Amino acid sequence: MERISENSEPPQRRSALRRASIIAVAAGALVWFAYGQPSGATDAPSFGMFSSIVLLVAMLLANALFALTEVALISVRHSWIKSLVEKKHRLAPILDDMKREPTRFLSTVQIGTTMVGFFASAVAATTLAGPLHVLLRPAEVQYNVNLSWLAVAIVTLIVSLASIVFGEIVPKSIAVAKPEAVVLWVARPMVVLMTLMSPLLWFVNAITRLSLKPFGVAAQHPAPVISEEELKILVEASEEQGVIEEEEKEMIHSIFEFTDTIAREVMTPRVDMRCVAVSATASEVVKLVRETGHSRIPIFESTIDKIVGIVHVKDLLAVCEGQQDISLIRIMRAPHFVPESKEVSELLEEFRRLRVHMAIVQDEYGGTAGVVTLEDLLEEIVGEIQDEYDAELRSPIVIEEDDSFLVDAHLHLDDVNHQLDSTLSSEEFDTLGGYVFGLFGRQPQPGEEVCDEEWRFVVEETDGARLRRVRMVRRAAVESAAGSGEEELP
């Protein structure tokens, strides 16, 4: 298949040049109508204002075209374009060229958007601010002030809002919802604009290269860049249209959140760690492995704050056949330590590079805060992974008949907020249990209650000093019940 280039398809180029000439003549006519009227004509002001408004609308439409094209081309699937090529669609070569080599297209969009925005503001300030200033003159006379600046500010604000709404948000939303239809509609106009703007594009690139030359930097042409928020919009639209499943959407959102998560938020806390002393026998380690199903056991010396090694069950089985008194020092591996603030994306890369599956998380004082494994990191993306050794998972949030919620206290506040549409936040605690503990200011007992501005929390289950399950009731529902005499607020 031949590619679109300046020399490969002369007929298409000639057709594009003809369209470019028509657009140039139309643009010139609009400019002449806006500014080329005789200064002495009696109807020049009104006609000039009308033509200026027409010119502004044209620029707004051009801005919308650029926004439509950019988002639609990024959103459209390459497999769909490939199917057009196989069907020999007349626009397939153009779309395939723009998708594979988007540098010229993106440069055209960037320059076009900048120029349209600049000229729209200039036209509005020079032609529409004057008539608005005339309307403000009675106020000038009354208060003895000059309000010309206010006229310019109002016009600029109106044009800016129109550009944002009708030149950016609306067309981009349309492009996300119907990318295939949009790219088919804008393909030929964009070829015309790229041809029309090619001299300007060449000039801008030349100036860029000359400006960068003294610094020894080569001009780079980056690939299409799409922000995280735009990607999330695409994911939501894809799920609504049935392109991806809800589980796939949640997994993609988990990947976004993964980069903002730290080790402290995913680790198994210190109080839940299962460790053995370095003086323990191999049989004790085997017993713990059978109880927990864990394949790696941390080894400590004198205190859990001094982790000295990790015993892997494979190493244990390899040397312990018939020998139950082997020293753990012989088979344990060096532990890998990370701080609580370690980003899990970096930790995952460390696990891959160092070929380890477990890290000991240390607090700011060098003590052991918890342990994090490769499975913990993967579960942040794909959800809970349950194997044959895990107990049957119970739902972390259970909706009761009275519309209250029975919630696992170890659940992260962000997860609680996401599931219950709440706004819980704390700079000191990451989990619901820690948050409720902070509200009490002491160790609570089962059945005790405490409230914040939004919720009433009832301690349902504890394990020693730890909270296990908490019942959450919206205060709005409690206050409604109290108003009807059914229940009183604590």
Phi, psi and omega in degrees: 000132179283148180264155178287125176209176185289338186245347188281332184224078181304321180299316179295323180294318179297320178297319179296321179295322178297316178296321178298321179295320179297316179297320180297317179295318180297317179296319178297322179296318178298316179297319180295318179297327182284322189234352187263011180286147177301137184293337182269357182294138184289330182261013183298316183301311183291318180293321179296321179295318180298314181293329177294320178296319177299317179296319178297319178297319178298318178293323178296319177295322177296318177298319178297322178298316179297315181295317177304310186295315183300308184290321181296318181293325177289324185281328187292141181282140179294330178296327178292317177297321179298323178294326176295321178297317180295327178276358180059042175295143186296334180265356184301316179300321180295312182294320180296320179293318180293325181285322183281320182232081188276003187302307182296320179297313181294324177296319178297316179297316182295312180295317181297316179298317180296314182294317180298315179298319180295311183291328177297316178295320180295315180298315181297317183292325185272335185247331184258337180292326180299305177302323178292325178297323178299320179293336181270356184298322176304321178292325178297316181294319183294318184256000177056050178227159177262116184253021179298323179295326180292322178298315179297318181296318181296314180297316180298319179297316180297314180296320180296315179297318178298320180294319181294314185285304187269343179259347182232294189296309183298308180297323179293323177295320177297317181295323179292321183287322184225066185295321182296313180296323182293314183295326176294327182282326186261356186302306183293316176303324180289326175297319178298313181295321178296322177292317181295323185264003182301320176298317179295321179297318178298318181295316180297317179296322179295315178298321179297315180297318180295323181291327182275342185301316179299336181268359180069028182247132178272143177295130181250149179242091185292156175290166180305133181250130178231135185284166178299319180296320178294322177297319179296322177297317179298319180295315179299315180296321180295322179291321179294326181272000178082010179290321177234157179279163180298322179297322178293322177297315179297324179293320179295317177296326177296326178295319177299315181291334182302321183289345181255008184260144179245167186301323182301331184279342184243352186287159166279119186295161183310317185292342180259359181290141174250108184233167174228154179285153181295339180276354182292160179271165179298325180296326177294321178293317179300319179299317179293322178298318179294322181290319188262334186078006180284143179265349180226130183238124176291143180244129181241159177242114179070319180211153181294343176286353180238077177283125184248351180185174177231127176260125177266137184298329178293319177295323181295314182290331184292332186243356190255011180296112179077002181234110183256358184248023180289138178291135180294336180299329182292329189245350182283150179257159180293135179283155176252123183255141176222153177282162179300329185274006181295126177291135185292335176295319176290323180295321178299319177294322177296317177303316181293316184290318183272351181059048175238159182241000184215143176223144176270124181269126181251146176275183185293345180262003180089000178279167180278120178265333182169193179223142179232139182240169177299325178297321178300318181292317181294325180293336176295337181261311188259356183093182184299132176254116184250125176250186186292345180268345183281144174290157180302125183287134172257152182298133181292338178227121180243127177273121181273168182296332180272016179068015171272170183236127176263112193240138173295130184291339181280354183294138181291146182301323179297321179291321177298314180298320181294318184283324187252005180054049181248180184230037180293136179207148179201137176276345184261329187236148179258332187253166178296320179300317178295322179297314180293320177301319178295325178294320178290320185076012180198176179282113181278162178248156178306136181096344179284152184233154175206154183233151164243197184291338188246327189230157166250129183249129178242123179287118183259324186211136177230163175224091187069240181270001185257143172277136180251311182226140180229134175268131180245129179232129179295134182294331179298319179291321179295316181294325177295318178293323179294324180294331179269003176085010182275329187207152178245143177289144178289000000 
